[in-house]
Amino acid sequence: MLSQWFGYEAKRKRLLAKAPPGPLRDFLSVPFPDPKTPLNKTPILAMDFETTGLNAKTDQILSVGHICIDSFEILLSSAYHQVICTQGELKEEGVIIHQITDDTKSQGQKVEAVIEKLLYAMAGKAILVHFSPIEKNFLQHTCKQLYGMAPIFPIIDTLMIARKRLDQRTSLYSPNDLRLFNLRDSHKLPRYKAHNALSDALATAELFLAEIEYKQPKKSPPLKSVLS
């Protein structure tokens, strides 16, 4: 994992040298947290996207939610949620899931402004998500459209943490057991409304703390132990 991390840092520096002035360059100018840092001393940003579909090349980020974790404390005062004014009409089947209508998204902010704020919030932090391909692929594709290049960033994925834990059991489990809210049920965490970017970011943050407590209750493991 350390070699992967040094690869992250080396690529961050290479991208920084090429990045145009602006939000992406500012993000890349801040070093990532040291992988040997205990998790309880690592700044973490729990993040979630709602999107118009699952294909980052053809769909768009519809809303962004994130919240900070510091010293194993979820900072509710840092909570952020923003709908993006995407292009085109929303599909009915998507609206049923995320409850964002065309009227709502027409009042949202431009994607440029939201991504700029997001990169500022991400700087110097490990990024916490549940099922990383969504946030990783959509953010990288959107940044490539906006800035001509995609960022790299360290990721903690609660799905992967839970999968490693379940793989150590002798009993079989279903892929459905790895869904965010099913994992929360297994830790007896409260149920929140699904498919809202901020509530899902908060739900992921709480699940992360529960998984770490289960994994190593008496000692904070290092960041490198949970990187995807």
Buried (B, 14 or more C-beta within 10 A) or exposed (E): EEEEBEEBBEEBEEBBEEBEEEBBBBBBEBEBBEBEBEBBBBBBBBBBBBBBEEEBEEBBBBBBBBBBBBEBEBEEEBBBBBBBBBEEEBEEEBBEEBEBEEEBBEEBBEBBBBBBBBBEBBBEBBBBBBBBEBBBBBBBBBBBEBBEBBBBBBBBBBBBBBBEBBEEEEEEBEEEBBBBBEBBEBBEBEEBEEBBBBBBBBBBBBBBBBBBEEEEEEEBEBBBBBBB
